[in-house]
């Protein structure tokens, strides 16, 4: 049974990683990848939150997240104005279509728009389409993957002291530090290749340190944040679409927290 689960996880990796890397490489494909991630994550988010005595409708959250996605690509609205509009629309929806309107639902709608619409989807689109966006996007994904891999492997092999057992009982200090080290390795390699092949990316060692901290620390915080929501909802995975890997929210929780900070840093301090 365990062997079957491992084979399933391996199959998902064999198929999923090349699809993601191909989508990152071909500029025209990347929005379609993000669109798929957005739709499935929105569905999983609604199911997850509705287990917390909420009553969210996918028919309200998904169109707004799609609008955020389109706005990141075409830029026709101010982001703050969109959030304010969605806040008001959420209240209107609760008042008109629920016998017992809930401000909790409004808060969850807003959180879903920020986490999935902005932090995950819009941030990825924005990173991919800045100067040298291919390299930055590739480094983001690979550093998060390596961070997760190092944290899992070294945490299982060497970790004893738990970091937040009430939220994620399997996470250890050794695993978290190893994950950060894995991110640093990837960005150090990124720095070396940039200099070796003269990719003309304005990077110095300070940038490498900060980008490593963003993906290595805040990526793991994203994992903890999603674990906290799942624990409160009493579920192990947000979905089963990826079989041994759980749901899309499980796979992209680290990028959800890392991507917006990554984009903010690049656009303010590197470009």
C-alpha positions as CSV (number, residue, x, y, z in Angstrom):
1,X,0.0,0.0,0.0
2,X,2.8,2.4,0.9
3,X,4.6,1.4,-2.3
4,X,1.5,2.2,-4.3
5,X,1.3,5.7,-2.7
6,X,5.0,6.4,-3.4
7,X,4.5,5.3,-7.1
8,X,1.5,7.6,-7.4
9,X,3.5,10.5,-6.0
10,X,6.4,9.8,-8.3
11,X,4.1,9.7,-11.3
12,X,2.6,13.1,-10.3
13,X,6.2,14.5,-10.1
14,X,7.2,13.0,-13.4
15,X,4.2,14.6,-15.1
16,X,3.7,17.8,-13.1
17,X,7.2,19.2,-12.9
18,X,7.9,19.2,-16.7
19,X,4.4,20.7,-17.3
20,X,5.2,23.6,-14.9
21,X,8.7,24.1,-16.2
22,X,7.5,24.1,-19.8
23,X,4.8,26.7,-18.9
24,X,7.3,28.9,-17.2
25,X,9.6,28.7,-20.3
26,X,6.9,29.5,-22.9
27,X,5.6,33.0,-22.0
28,X,2.2,32.4,-23.8
29,X,1.6,29.2,-21.8
30,X,2.2,30.5,-18.3
31,X,-1.1,32.4,-17.9
32,X,-3.0,29.1,-18.6
33,X,-1.0,27.3,-15.9
34,X,-1.8,30.1,-13.4
35,X,-5.5,30.1,-14.5
36,X,-5.8,26.3,-13.8
37,X,-4.1,26.8,-10.4
38,X,-6.4,29.7,-9.6
39,X,-9.6,27.8,-10.5
40,X,-8.8,24.6,-8.6
41,X,-7.4,26.5,-5.5
42,X,-10.6,28.6,-5.4
43,X,-12.7,25.5,-5.4
44,X,-10.6,23.8,-2.7
45,X,-10.6,27.0,-0.6
46,X,-14.4,27.2,-0.6
47,X,-14.7,23.6,0.4
48,X,-12.1,24.0,3.2
49,X,-13.6,27.2,4.6
50,X,-17.2,25.8,4.5
51,X,-16.0,23.2,7.0
52,X,-15.4,26.0,9.4
53,X,-19.1,26.8,9.8
54,X,-19.0,29.3,6.9
55,X,-21.2,29.4,3.8
56,X,-19.1,30.6,0.9
57,X,-20.3,30.4,-2.7
58,X,-17.8,29.5,-5.5
59,X,-20.0,31.5,-7.9
60,X,-19.0,34.7,-6.0
61,X,-15.3,34.0,-5.2
62,X,-14.2,32.5,-8.5
63,X,-15.4,35.3,-10.8
64,X,-13.6,37.9,-8.6
65,X,-10.4,35.9,-8.5
66,X,-10.6,35.6,-12.3
67,X,-11.0,39.3,-12.5
68,X,-7.9,39.8,-10.4
69,X,-6.1,37.4,-12.7
70,X,-7.1,39.3,-15.8
71,X,-6.2,42.6,-14.1
72,X,-2.7,41.4,-13.4
73,X,-2.3,40.6,-17.0
74,X,-4.0,43.6,-18.6
75,X,-4.0,46.2,-15.8
76,X,-7.3,48.0,-16.1
77,X,-8.2,48.6,-12.4
78,X,-6.4,49.7,-9.3
79,X,-5.9,46.8,-6.9
80,X,-7.1,48.6,-3.8
81,X,-10.3,49.8,-5.6
82,X,-11.0,46.2,-6.6
83,X,-10.6,44.9,-3.1
84,X,-12.9,47.6,-1.8
85,X,-15.5,46.8,-4.4
86,X,-15.3,43.1,-3.6
87,X,-15.7,43.8,0.1
88,X,-18.9,45.8,-0.6
89,X,-20.2,43.2,-3.1
90,X,-19.6,40.5,-0.5
91,X,-21.7,42.4,2.1
92,X,-24.5,42.9,-0.5
93,X,-24.4,39.2,-1.4
94,X,-24.7,38.2,2.2
95,X,-27.6,40.7,2.9
96,X,-29.6,39.8,-0.2
97,X,-29.1,36.0,-0.5
98,X,-28.7,34.8,3.1
99,X,-31.5,34.8,5.6
100,X,-28.9,35.1,8.3
101,X,-26.1,37.2,6.8
102,X,-22.6,36.6,8.2
103,X,-19.7,39.0,8.5
104,X,-17.6,35.9,8.9
105,X,-18.4,34.9,5.4
106,X,-17.4,38.4,4.1
107,X,-14.0,38.1,5.9
108,X,-13.4,34.6,4.4
109,X,-14.3,35.9,0.9
110,X,-11.8,38.7,1.3
111,X,-9.2,36.3,2.5
112,X,-9.8,34.0,-0.4
113,X,-9.4,36.9,-2.9
114,X,-6.2,38.1,-1.3
115,X,-4.6,34.7,-0.8
116,X,-5.6,33.1,-4.2
117,X,-6.3,36.1,-6.4
118,X,-3.5,38.4,-5.4
119,X,-0.8,36.5,-3.4
120,X,-0.8,33.5,-5.6
121,X,-2.2,34.2,-9.1
122,X,-1.5,37.9,-9.7
123,X,1.9,37.7,-8.1
124,X,3.0,34.9,-10.4
125,X,1.8,36.7,-13.4
126,X,3.5,39.9,-12.4
127,X,6.8,38.1,-11.7
128,X,6.8,36.3,-15.0
129,X,6.3,39.4,-17.1
130,X,8.9,41.7,-15.5
131,X,12.3,42.0,-17.1
132,X,14.1,38.7,-16.8
133,X,10.8,37.3,-15.5
134,X,11.6,33.8,-16.8
135,X,14.7,33.5,-14.6
136,X,13.0,34.9,-11.5
137,X,10.0,32.7,-11.9
138,X,12.1,29.6,-12.5
139,X,14.2,30.4,-9.4
140,X,11.1,30.9,-7.3
141,X,9.6,27.6,-8.2
142,X,12.8,25.6,-7.9
143,X,13.8,27.2,-4.6
144,X,10.4,26.4,-3.1
145,X,10.6,22.8,-4.4
146,X,14.1,22.3,-3.0
147,X,13.2,24.0,0.3
148,X,10.3,21.5,0.7
149,X,12.4,18.6,-0.3
150,X,15.3,19.5,2.0
151,X,12.8,20.2,4.9
152,X,11.1,16.8,4.4
153,X,14.2,14.7,3.9
154,X,16.4,16.1,6.6
155,X,13.4,16.6,8.9
156,X,12.5,12.9,8.6
157,X,16.1,11.7,8.9
158,X,17.5,14.0,11.6
159,X,14.7,16.1,13.1
160,X,13.6,15.5,16.6
161,X,12.6,18.8,18.1
162,X,9.2,19.9,16.8
163,X,8.8,23.5,15.8
164,X,5.0,24.0,16.0
165,X,3.5,20.6,17.0
166,X,0.0,22.0,17.6
167,X,-0.2,23.1,14.0
168,X,2.0,20.7,12.1
169,X,3.2,17.8,14.2
170,X,5.7,16.5,11.6
171,X,7.7,19.8,11.1
172,X,11.0,20.0,13.0
173,X,13.6,22.7,13.5
174,X,16.1,20.6,11.6
175,X,13.7,20.4,8.7
176,X,13.0,24.1,8.6
177,X,16.6,25.1,8.8
178,X,17.5,22.6,6.1
179,X,14.7,24.0,3.9
180,X,16.2,27.5,4.3
181,X,19.6,26.1,3.4
182,X,18.1,24.4,0.3
183,X,16.7,27.8,-0.9
184,X,20.1,29.4,-0.3
185,X,21.8,26.8,-2.5
186,X,19.4,27.5,-5.4
187,X,19.8,31.2,-5.3
188,X,23.6,30.9,-4.9
189,X,23.5,28.8,-8.1
190,X,21.3,31.4,-9.7
191,X,23.9,34.0,-8.8
192,X,26.7,31.9,-10.2
193,X,24.9,31.2,-13.5
194,X,24.0,34.9,-13.8
195,X,27.7,35.8,-13.7
196,X,28.9,32.9,-15.7
197,X,26.6,33.3,-18.6
198,X,26.2,37.1,-18.3
199,X,22.4,37.0,-18.0
200,X,22.4,40.7,-17.2
201,X,20.4,40.4,-14.0
202,X,21.2,43.0,-11.4
203,X,22.0,40.6,-8.5
204,X,24.5,41.0,-5.7
205,X,25.0,38.8,-2.7
206,X,22.6,40.9,-0.5
207,X,19.8,40.2,-3.0
208,X,20.7,36.5,-2.9
209,X,20.4,36.4,0.8
210,X,17.1,38.2,0.9
211,X,15.5,36.1,-1.8
212,X,16.7,33.0,0.0
213,X,15.1,34.2,3.2
214,X,11.8,35.0,1.4
215,X,11.4,31.6,-0.2
216,X,13.1,29.7,2.7
217,X,11.3,31.3,5.6
218,X,8.1,32.8,4.3
219,X,7.5,29.9,2.0
220,X,7.5,27.6,5.0
221,X,5.3,30.0,6.9
222,X,2.8,29.6,4.1
223,X,2.9,25.9,4.7
224,X,2.2,26.4,8.4
225,X,-0.6,28.8,7.7
226,X,-2.4,26.3,5.5
227,X,-1.8,23.6,8.0
228,X,-3.5,25.7,10.6
229,X,-6.6,26.1,8.5
230,X,-6.6,22.3,7.7
231,X,-6.2,21.4,11.4
232,X,-9.1,23.7,12.3
233,X,-11.2,22.1,9.6
234,X,-10.1,18.6,10.7
235,X,-8.8,17.5,7.3
236,X,-5.5,16.2,6.1
237,X,-5.5,17.4,2.5
238,X,-7.4,20.2,0.7
239,X,-8.2,17.8,-2.1
240,X,-7.4,14.5,-3.8
241,X,-6.8,15.7,-7.4
242,X,-3.1,15.2,-7.1
243,X,-3.6,11.9,-5.2
244,X,-0.5,11.3,-3.1
245,X,0.2,15.0,-3.1
246,X,-3.2,16.1,-1.8
247,X,-4.8,19.2,-3.4
248,X,-3.5,22.3,-5.3
249,X,-3.7,24.4,-2.1
250,X,-1.4,21.8,-0.5
251,X,1.1,22.1,-3.3
252,X,1.1,25.9,-3.7
253,X,0.8,27.0,-0.1
254,X,4.5,28.0,0.1
255,X,4.4,30.0,-3.2
256,X,1.3,31.8,-2.0
257,X,3.2,33.5,0.8
258,X,6.6,33.7,-1.0
259,X,5.5,35.0,-4.4
260,X,4.1,38.5,-3.3
261,X,7.1,39.3,-1.1
262,X,9.4,38.0,-3.8
263,X,7.8,40.3,-6.3
264,X,7.8,43.3,-4.0
265,X,11.5,42.9,-3.3
266,X,12.5,42.5,-6.9
267,X,10.5,45.5,-8.2
268,X,11.6,47.8,-5.3
269,X,15.3,46.8,-4.8
270,X,16.6,44.9,-7.8
271,X,15.1,46.4,-11.0
